[in-house]
Amino acid sequence: MIRHGRYTKGAIVYKETQHFIAKLYHSMNPPQSIANVLLPWFDQHGRKDLPWQHDRTPYRVWVSEIMLQQTQVGTVIPFYQRFMAALPRIEDLATAPEDSVLHLWTGLGYYARARNLHRCAKTVCDQLGGVFPSDLAALQALPGIGRSTAGAIISLAMNRRAPILDGNVKRVLARYHAVEGWPGHRVVSDVLWDFAEHHTPLARVADYTQAIMDLGATCCTRSRPACDTCPLSAGCVAASSGRQSEFPGRKPPKDTPTRERWMAVITRNPSEVLLQKRPTSGIWGGLWAPPEFADESAARNWIAKSLGIPARDCFAGTPFQHTFTHFKLEAYPVRVHCAANQTLSTTVQFDVEDLQWFSLHPAPAVGLPAPIVRLLARLGTEEKERSD
């Protein structure tokens, strides 16, 4: 057995062979669909009052599915409600300024989701008359919509048969069938998709789709699964062998590098801060943040050049950390405060249009990374104390 998801080339070949044999066996001896057991459980225990379950439309389901990627339901609900209150129709999203969309997303993280959401809404409105296609392949051709999200739109909003494979469903199926390996590997994902396809029924597709997601979220949880109350426990290979913690396989460990950056944090009277709109690609794409530099001297020299303030007048702010998927950011603010009439030199490194002064009270209504929201709140408190 291969533990902890550590794959070598030989191990991958072995795993592919193992899955091929399992797939061949199941094609000759197909397992009974879990839908017959899962649907009665859903009728009694399933969640039926989530915000996106009311007035269920392709638009509302789509937004919820994008928000729920790598984010828990409890976190998503208030964001979803605010988003829908501000942008109730796909046409509203398509015509909204990007800054407004990113502002509504601030705090949810993974901001590429919001940018793709905005791009997709424009595409649907401009090219498809504001109507989502009902074809799986056509949905997947839209920005930011993968196979599972497309399946969710079709099954939940259109009640037509289409399998899904989000994180909860992967966990349920991996345990039920004891599918070895990390689902991020293609060979493992393919096996799970085969099982997802097999178990998805022809009738009550929307209820089944919600049921298997609910089971993973409330019963077949990542840690401490409630196998005693699970409707699938009798047929679950992991439960019968006491190996629930082994499935799904874990992602192979990888070192998380640390990236150091220095930020020019400039405030001016009365209670304003200078922010730069970041490029649309890359980390924090399209969001507003203080100008960023590779070292402290570069930040100090830029401040001196753009504001005419000697580098020695800058001072160090409180550093902060933020962990991304692939690296950890250590940010060091280089602070300076200037007078109300202070302007920027036209020879600064960044385009002047990408740099704007924003009031700290209230906080800027634009897209901001979560650590920058906290930084601005701290600056706002400092500026208020300065003026008192």
N, C-alpha and C positions, 0 to 999 in steps of 0.2 A: 504494500500500500504506500502511496506517496502522500506524505503529510505536509501540512503548512503551506500547500500550494507551491512547493519548490520544484520547478520543472527543469529538466535537462533535455537535450535533444532526444536522447533515448527514451526518457520518460514520456515525452509528448507522443512519440510513435506508439509506445505501449498504451497510452491513454486513448489515442485514436483507434487502435485495434480493439481495445476494450469496449469503447462506445459503439463501434461498428457491429461487434458481436451482439451487444445489448439491443441495438436498433434492429438487427436481423431477427433476434428472438422475439421482440415485441411485434414485429410485422407479422410473424407467424402465429403469435399468441397475444393478440392485442388485449391490454388490460381493460377492465370495465371502466366506463367513464365515471368520474367522481361527481358529475353533475347531479345524478340521481340522489346522492347523499347530501351534497352541498346546498342544493336549492331549498330543501325543507329546513335546514339549519339557518339559512339566510332569512327565510320567512319569519323565523322566531327571534333570531339574534342579530341579524344584519343591520348595518347603519343605513337609515333611510331619511335622515334629516340634515345631511350635509348641504351647505349653501348651493353647490353646483348640481345637486339632485333636484332642485326646484326649477321649474321652467327650463327643463333640460333641452338645450339647443346645441348644435355643433360648436358654436362660438363659445358658449359657457363651458362646455366639457373640455374643449381644446385649451382654453386659458387655465382651467384647473389642472389639467394633466401636465402642462408645461411647468406650472408652479410647483407641482408635487414631485417633480424630478429631483431626487436627492434632498428632499425637504419633507418634514413630517406634517401630517394633517393639522395638528394643533397650531403649528407655526403659520401654515398657509392661510387658514380661515380668515383672520383679520385683514391680511394683504388682499385676498380675493375679494372680500366684501368692499374694501376701499376702491379696488381696481374697477369692479363692476358698477359701483356708484358713480365713478368718474367717467367710465367708458362702457356704457351698457350695451353698445352694438359694435359690430366689427367695423362699421363705417366710422364710428367715433375713434376707434383705435387707429385706423388707417390715416385719418386726417390730423391726429394729435401730433404736436411737436415731439421730437425724440426726447428732449429734456423732460417733458411732462411724463412720458412713459417711464423713463429711467427713475424719475423722482418717485413714482408710485411703486417702483420695484426696490427702492433703496431699503436695504436690510435683508432682502431675500438671498442675495449672493448669486454667483454664477450669472453675471449680467449679460453674457452672450445670449441667454435664453430670452431676455427682454428685447434685445436688438433683433433677434430672429423673429420674435412674436410680432414686432412692429413691421418688419420686412414682409412677413407672411401676410399680414392683414392688408398691406398695400397691394400685394400680388393678387390676393383673392378679390379685392374690390376693383382693381384696375383691369384684371384679365378675366375674371370669372363672375363678374356681376355681383360680387358680395356673397356668393353661394359656395360653400365647401363642396368639392366633388365627393361622390359616394363610392368612388373606385379607390381601392387600396393603393395601387401604384400611383395614381394621380395625387393622392394625399401625400404620399412619401416624397413626391417631387417638389413639394412646397418647402420653403425655408424652415429649418428647425423641427420638422415633423419626421420622426423615425417610424419604424415598423410598429412598435408597441403603441405609440401615441396615435398613429393612424387607426390601428385596431380598436383603441378605446373610443375614438370619435365615431367609428362605424357601429360598434356594438352598443355603446352607452347612449349615444344621441340618435342613432338611426335604427337601433334594435335589429341590426343585421349581423349575420355570423361573421366574426373576425376575432382571432385569438389575440391576446395581449401577453406581454412578458415583462412587467415592471419588477422592481425589487422584491415586493411581497410575493408575487406569483412565482418568481424564480426560487424563493426560499421554500414555498409550499411544495412545488414540484420536485425540487432537488431532494428534499427529505422524503417525500412520499415514494419516489422511485429510487432513492439512494444514488443519485447521479454524482459521480466523483468529479472533482476538479473545480477550478474557479470559473464561474460563468462568463468572465471576461475573455476567456479563450474561445475561439470560434467553434472548435469541435464540441465543447461543452454546451455552448449556446445553441448550437444546431440541435442537439439532443433535447434540450429543454423546449425549444420551439416545436419540435415534433410532438412532445407530450402536450404542450399547450394547444396545438391544433387538434390532437386526438380528443382531448377532454371537453373542448368547447361544444356545447350542444347546438341543435338546430332551433330549438324553441327557448324562449325566455333568456335570450342571449344577454340582454342588458343586466338582468338580475344575476345571472351566473358570473358575469364579468365583475360586478360589484361584490358578489359573494366571495370569490377567490381572493380579491384584494383585501376584503374585510377579514377573512380568515388569517391571512398573513399579518395584518396590522394588529389584530386583537387577540389572536389565539396562538398561531404558529409564529411567535415573535422570535427575534434574533437570539435573545437570551431568555432563559426560563420559559420555554413554550408550555402552554397549558394543555398538555397531551390528554389529561384526564377528561377534559371537556371538549376535545376536538372531535368533530364528526368523522374525520378521516383516519383516526388513530388505528382502527382495526386493520386497515390495509396499508398503513405507512411502514415502509421498510426500516426507516431510521428509528421510529418509535419502538418497533418490535425488537430491534437489536440494541436499543439504548445508545444510539450514535447520533442523536439529534444535533449535538454541537459540532459534528464533523461536516454538516451540510448547511448551505452550500460551501464548497471549498473556498478558502481564503485567498485573497490576492497575494501574489508573491511579494515578499517584503522588499522594499527599496529605500535607500537612504534619501532623506529629505534635506536637500542643501539649503543653506541660509544665504540670502541675498541682502546686502546692506545698501541702503539708499538714504540720501540726505534731501530734505524738503525745505524749500525756501518759504517759510511761513511769515507772511508780511501782513501786518494790520495797520490801519490808519484811522484817525478820527473822522467821523464819529462812529466807532464800532463797525468797521468794515474789514473784509479780508480779501486778499488777492488769490484767485483760483485760475487754473488753466484747464481747458477742455482737452481731455486726452484723445489721442487718435482712436478711431473706431475699432481697430484691431489691437490685440494684445490684452494684457491685464488691465482691468478697469476701463475697458474700451468705451469711449463716448461719455465717460463720467467726468465730473469736475473734482480736481484735487490741487493742492499746492504744487508748483513746479518742482520736478524731481531731478536729482543729480547723482552721479556716481561717487562723488566724494565731497567732503565738507568744503574744501577750498573752492571747488567749482561753484557750490551754492553761494558762498560768501562773495566770490568775484562777480557772479551774475547779479546779486543784489546791489553791489557797488556800481556796476555798469548800468543797470536798468533804473536805479533810483538815485544815484549820486551819493549814496550813503557809504562812508568808509567801512571796509570789511571788519575793522576792529570793533565797530559799534554793534555788530551782530552778537547774539548770545544763544547758547544752546537751550532748546526746549526739552520737555520731557519725552524721551524716546518711547516708541510703542512697537509691538509685534503683531503680525497678522499671518496666519497660516493659510496658504493656498493649497491646491491639490498637489502640486509638484514641487513647491518650495516654501520656505518660511521667510517672510519679509521682516527685516529689522529696520525701522525708519527712525531717522534722527532729525527732528525739526531744527532748522537754523532760523532763529527768530529776530525780527526787527519791527519796531513800531515807528510810524512816521506821521507827519502832520496831515490835516484834512485836505489841503490843496496839493498833496504830493501826486505827481503824474509819472507815467512810465516813459522812458526814452524810446524813441522810435527805432533805435538800433538794437533792441533786445533780441536775444536768440530766437524766441518764439514769435509767431505772428501775433500782432497786437489784438486781432480779432479773437484769438484763442485765450486771451487773458482778460478777465473782468473782475471788477470790484463787486463784492456782494455784501449785503448787510448781514450781520450776525444775529440781529433781532428784528423779525423772526429769522429762523434758519433758512438758507436758500432753498427755493422750491425747484431744484434741479436734481439730476441724478448724482448721488454721492456714495462712495464706498462706505461701508459701515464704520471702519476705523476713522475715516475722515469726519463722519457725523459726530463721533465722540470727541475728536480733536476740536471741531468747531464749537461744540457745546462748552468745552473747557475754555476756549478762547473767549466765547461770549461771556462766561462768568468773570474772566479776568478783566475784560473790557468794561463790564458793568461795575466791578469794584474800582477800576481806575477812574471812572467818571464820578463815582459817589464821593 
